Structure formats: structure tokens, C-alpha cells
Amino acid sequence: MVYSAFFRVELPKLFEPAAVAENKARFFIFDVQTHHVAMPKQAPRATPEFLRAVVGMRDMARRMNPALLKEQEARIEDAYLENYIKEIFLDSDTDMVALSALPGTSEETDVLTPEVIYKTRTWINELTSSPRVISQDIFLLISAAELEYMHAQTQKLRSMRGRIQRRGPSQG
């Protein structure tokens, strides 16, 4: 059994959906690390190896969650924005997310650039008229190239924010 300050989970709830449904309460769910990948026209030079790794992570998740095994074999298209929105906001109880950057060394090879993150966040928040998505960048220093790329991302986001504030969000 699992106990904490807010939840008590009895053993039957781990194996019997009816036991969960019986006393199900509504909670605010904030997923603090989510990702999608940019479509090829948005990130035309993303490395095939990294894209295969993304598909591999989805395959690993499918093995951990039997409900996902009923679906088709994982493909990179499953990680694109449309399916991200479907899985996060329509197929789950998630209320709010942090859209997180993925590790990268340059915008040329990044599969989720700051611009795509910014546009996704702005578009979903405008569509829902609420702040359902916040964004966060990754902080990973292994090389000078990564430090330079993080600095470039910061400058670009500041520039984009300034343009959006002057023109209004729907024009960004």
C-alpha cells in the first residue's frame, strides 16, 4: 500500500478499475515535463538518430502501459503537435503542462526549438483562453556549444516576446 499526506491507495485500486471509479475524486493535474517534436518543415535537419530515440521512448512507454499496446506501432508522427494535444488534453485528465525543451546543441538540429515551443504555448493558451501551457528550457552544460546555444535561445525568446507584446499574441 502507498500512503502520503494526501492519498491513500488500497491494493485493489492498483488492479481493479471499478475500485478506482468508486471513490474517484477530481484533482488538478499539472504535468511538469512534456514534449512534442517539431514537424520536418519546422526542424528540417533534425537527426534521424534522435527521432528514432523519440520513437523508442514511446515504444518503451507502450510496454509499461498495456492500454497503449492496443494502438498501432509507434511512429514519429505520434510525437507531433496534433497528437500531443490529443494525448495530453483530450485523452487524459491533465489540466496544465510545462512544455519542456529537449537536449540539443544548435537550432539546426534541435527537434523542439524555442520558437516552436513559444508558438505551441501561445497557440494552445489562445485556443483555450487560459494558461494551460507554460514553457521551460533545458539547462544542461556539457560543452561550450550547448552554453552558446542556451544563450542564443534566451536572446531569441526575449526578441520574440518583445515582438508579440508590440503586435499582440494572435499575430505572433
Disulfide bonds with the S-S distance in Angstrom:
none
